[in-house]
Amino acid sequence: MSAGPSLDGVGVRSLADDIRGRTDQQLTALVLARPDLARPAPSDLTSLAARAGTRASVQRAIEGLDLGHLQVLEAVVVAGDGAGSGSVDELLGGRDVRAQLQRLWDLALVWRAPEGLYAVRTVPEVLGAHPAGLGPSSVELGARPVPPPEIRSLVDAAPESARSVLDRLVWGPPVGVVNRDAPGSEGVRWLLDQRLLHVVTPTVTERARGESETRVLLPREIALLLRGGRLHESVALTPPEAETTDLGVERVDSAAGGEVSDLLALVEEAIELWGPAPPRVLRTGGLAVRDLRRLADSLDVDATRAAWLVETMYGAGLVADDGEVVPVWAPTPVADEWLLERPGARWTRLAAAWLTSTRAAHLVGARLPGSSSPANALSPDLHWPPVRAMRTDVLAELAELGPGEVPATESLLARLSWRRPLRNPARLADTMTAVLREAEWLGVTGRGGLSTAGRALVAGEDTDRVGAAMALQLPEPVDHVLVQADLTAIAPGPLHGDLAQLMRITADVESRGGATVHRFTPTSVRRALDAGWTADELLDALRGASRTGLPQPLEYLVRDVARRHGQTRVGGATAYIRSDDESVLESLLVERSLGALRLRRIAPTVLVAYADPETLLEMMREAGYSPVQERPDGSVVVSVAARRRASVRRADSPPRTLAVDAGYASSLVRGLRAAEEAARATDGEDGRPALAPTDPAVTVAALRDAAAEHHGVWIGYADMTGRTDRYLFYPTRVEGGRAWGRVADSTTERGFSVYRITGVAELAG
């Protein structure tokens, strides 16, 4: 069933013929390289060719070209229809570009005919009005061209002011704006008089404004002559050399492992913070600036890193909008499962979510187009699909380097600019910087080089193998701390679960790094006592965890806080306060900051208040007292804050798309071949082809191709009654949802509504 390739272009007169002449293997490669051609599946090869020629599909394909292939494609366009590879070589300084031309043909951006190479009709539209900085020729401008020998003599005799104008226009853009009556415009007037420049017809807007400036253009043939027949000032068929420093795999992996250890600790702490006290969801979606700042302060990181952290947690499904009447950003049940996983598996979930995310965390705080306020973390405004492709490109460049090699930033940017020349340079630089920073935080890179686990992640290896690769770089959890006399405790590595929970509740993190420094304060000790620990239990637990024993200052601190902790007890009358120390109650009665509680003594050791117990506890603690709450039987209430969890909602699931893989592409090509054979078998004896249904995009593309190439097509057209007739139609233009032209054997122009055209087929032969 496979057709032979049409490499020499014999019998080929359109892109559709070229597509039909390809082998099954070549068609499969085309579909894999341009997967948008396969969704939805085209009905036959003609439809596939029409879709390959649509502007949207061509633009997608061209945006994926590197600078070398883009320069070769521009050379094909400038050389004109039917250009031979020799003329393309000449425009590129005699360079051998056969490999690039083959790739462009593989992508169906050019097609072969007996006369030479043709660019697909929409390629010049996508490249813009001035491919390679060249304008139209004098003939296209409707002017008489200047002979080449005369051009050389005129340029040699041109005054300095005219030469200056030519130097500014020769490499593009070829259009300039000048006031011919202004001083210093003699050079432009001289060039216009010699027909080396042409006046460009002003636009309707410019005429309406009454602007006095004149737009002038350097014709293509003159620019090429001044360029010495070269299309580009410098031909870049290969990427620039990478400037690297070899740090060694061990140093890179060690740095990455340290970052991952910090990352996992930060995520755990963020889950613990947001469980009892989740922040509110803004009305417009997202996280309030003050809540982001509060989280950053609690984690001891800057706001930029905190924003990236919550975005990564959101992408991994660890936090979500709980969907309540008053919605909050709360940890999900997935977060509870994540906390129970091994460190390597936890990292893999975070890294995979970051790699595939379409959210741009680095834009938090920036004013985005169409928005009057800075973007908030977790807001819908941060959805920016191009960031995923840029992330992939940056990591792909790092993966091309050897293990342990770190590229220079300028060198990496130059290679990315060559790889994606049509991207905005300023945005590319900003995004590259953000991706490198985030990859470092995530441990995908270490000291700027791709880590072993990061390389496995980029290569798409199994998640278990990726997690195992990172687990080898993570420091082993430790079961001890080193308590110092200055009320600090040093954790020489990540702590085991129970010890990590103990340190989290009894001390505050002062600094992170290779070792984490925890500091004991009266507030942190009271937090442990509020959670139900007694002074003896707390000291015993710390003594068992410390390799250096417990210094006296820490014992004094714990016992002093414990002595004052619970001296006053709060209950409900509405609420009451009791204490065996009557002097404490006397001080409460005269404390001005507690006046709003309207305290009243009902017994020598009991006060009552018109406030609930929680309010009493909060206000008394703010005033410097250390009360505890008690039950009706007199036992102490252990305050364990409720942990909110957001339910997993189906609406939050990201849309899934089916990948176009080799199996699907092969199956599609077999179906297209079968449809082509079936169409040939059902062609009528009158020469009219069978018309398979075509979607509107394919219909419009086929009609525009026919209009541009001045040939006819068969169309099926449904009239008002639903009856379908076939016409041999010669379109002249397609606009406003209608195709205009003449039907065979008629000289009258007729219009057909595109939505009523049921199918399109080219003329045979």
Phi, psi and omega in degrees: 000338184291134176271154180282156181288151179250064186288332181268356176080008182296129178077003182264127178227008177199168176298324180298317177298318179299315180297316181295332182277359182278154176285165177300321180296319179291322177294320178298317178297322179296315181294323179291324180284331179231076187297341179296341179288342187261352182235115350289164185295129177290158184280329180202182183292329177296318177295322177298317179294319179296319179293324179294340180262000179290151184299317183298316181291319179296319179298319178299317181292320182291324178296340178271359181280147171275176186297323180298310180293327179294319178296320178294319179297319176298323178295322177297318181294316182291322180295336175096168180300139180078018181292138174273161180296335178296316180293326176293318177302317182297318179297335182256028173073028178078013180286148177279113184241023181298322180295319179292320178296322178297318179295319178296324176291319178303324181276000181060033172269340171227158176224156187259142175222168179304328182283341182143212185264142175236134172280143176303144190307322185274356180299311178300327178296319181288320180293339178103177185290338185231073179298134182057024178077017181254141176269185177290164179282168178299322180297317178295333178276357180079024181243159178281123183289153176272131179300144182307315179300322180291327178299315182298316181292323179293318180296319179296329182266001184292142175293164184301320181295324178289320178297324178297319179295316180297320180298326181284333184260343193296321181263008174091157356292151187277001184251136176227161180242130183213151172260108187295341180267354183279154176298145178088004181260016181297323181297319179295317180297321179296317180295322177293320179296326181271004180064024173274342171234154177232146176282132178270134179301126181295150178286168179300320180296317180294322178294321180294325179284342182069033184291141183272345181289151179247133177267124181243155185224140175270117182298156186299314186295328179286319179297317179296323178294318179292333177279357182076028180080003180266142181278324183236148178297323174219131180269126184237077180280341180235154181291155176296152180296142179276130175264116187231161171236130182269105178269345183092146184295321184297317180293319180295312181293324179296316178296320179296318179298320177297319179295320180294321177301316177295319182299312182297322178294321180295318180295317178302315182293321178297320177297318179295324180288318185276345177298304180285328186226073182289142179283155181288152172272129178296157179299327179271008184086153178105181184249132182297150181299319182294325178291323177294318179294321179296319178295317180299318179295319181294325181271353181061045174229166178281168185295327180297316180289324178296320179297316178297322182298312182291327177294320178292319177297320178296316179296328179276359179080018181276335176228155181198163170291123185284352174073014179282177179300316171252093189288148177224160173272106185236152173299149181260169173302333176298327179296321178296320177293320181299321181295337181270350183282165176288155185305319180298318179292323178297317180295319182300320179297317180293316183294317179296321179296318179295317184296324185261359184288145175256017181257139184254092183294334183289351179270000177298129182092349179270152175271113183272155178304134179084002180240141182266354182226159179298149181286139178264152173299144179068010180275156178297338183295340184278359177288112183216089187307325181302338183295330179293317178295320179296320178299316179297318181296317180298313182291328177295321177296318178294325181291335178288342179279163179287158177303133179086356181272138181241124182278153170289143185301315181296321179294318179297318179296320179296320180291322177293322178295323176292321183292324182227076187291341184271358178279152178298120184301318182294316180292324178298317180295316180296316182291321178300317179299317180294318181296317179296320179295314181292322178297326178292315178300325185278344183085007173293328173237160175221124184057026177094351179255153181289126180285167179299315178293322177297321178296320177294323179295314181294325181285353178076028180290168181303142184299327179295320180290323177296313179297321179294323178296322179285325181301328179293336183265350182277138177295146180293139177299143180251156182248024182209163173228167178246102183277130183255163181289345180270024178066031174240158175228130182258123174263112185285011179179184176296139185268151173298159187308307183294318180292322177298319178295320179298313182291327181293327184270337185257348184214160177255142178287125180262323178202153179241169180154214175299326174232144181260132180258122177253143178239132176272131178227163176305321180295316182292322178294318178298328178298321178291319179295322177298331181279000175111357178285144169265166181301316182294318179297319181294315180295322178296318180295317179292323179295321179289334182270343186267133176277349184248013184073182179251119177291155182301319180306323181289319178297318178299317181299311183297315183288327178293316179294321180292325179297319180276339183288120177088006175299326175246140183235142185248134176222190184247124171243290104284307170206153179226161176232130176228150179202140176286344179264103184294333180294328177295318179294325177298317180293326178294321182294332182259001180286117185294325183292346179257010182301328182294342180283344181052056181293145180216132181277131177245351177201164181305330183242016184224133171240153173237158182216156178265061178207155180286161184302322181296319178294318177302314180301314184295314183289324179291324177292323177295332179277358176102003179269166181233069181279163169231159179266143179235157178275171178302333180274002178094354178282153184283137176275121176277117185276104175247113183292138177293140180256118181282145175226134178273133179287151178280120183250141181297328183296337181277351182292132180292151178296143180252138177240143179277127182289147174269097182258182184298321180297314180295318182298317179296317179297320179297316181297318177299320178294322179293320177298317180296319179295323179294317178296319180295322180295319179294325181289335184258006177298139182287160179292339181279006179088357179279127182282159172289140184250106175282148179300138178234147179283160186304322181297318179293319179301312181297317180298317180295320180292321179292322176298315180297320179293320181290327184261001174058047174228166184267164176220153172274134177230147169260134186226125180268124181274189184296333182272355181095355179283140182253126175245157178250140181227144167271109193244134178248092184287147175247332177200155177231116183202150176060030179078010180227146175255128183248141179171198179237150176271150179307143180066022177220145179254000183269133178289140183223148179248140177239131175289128185299322185291345178266353179280119186272336181193157180226139176216142179284161175292141179283152175087000000 
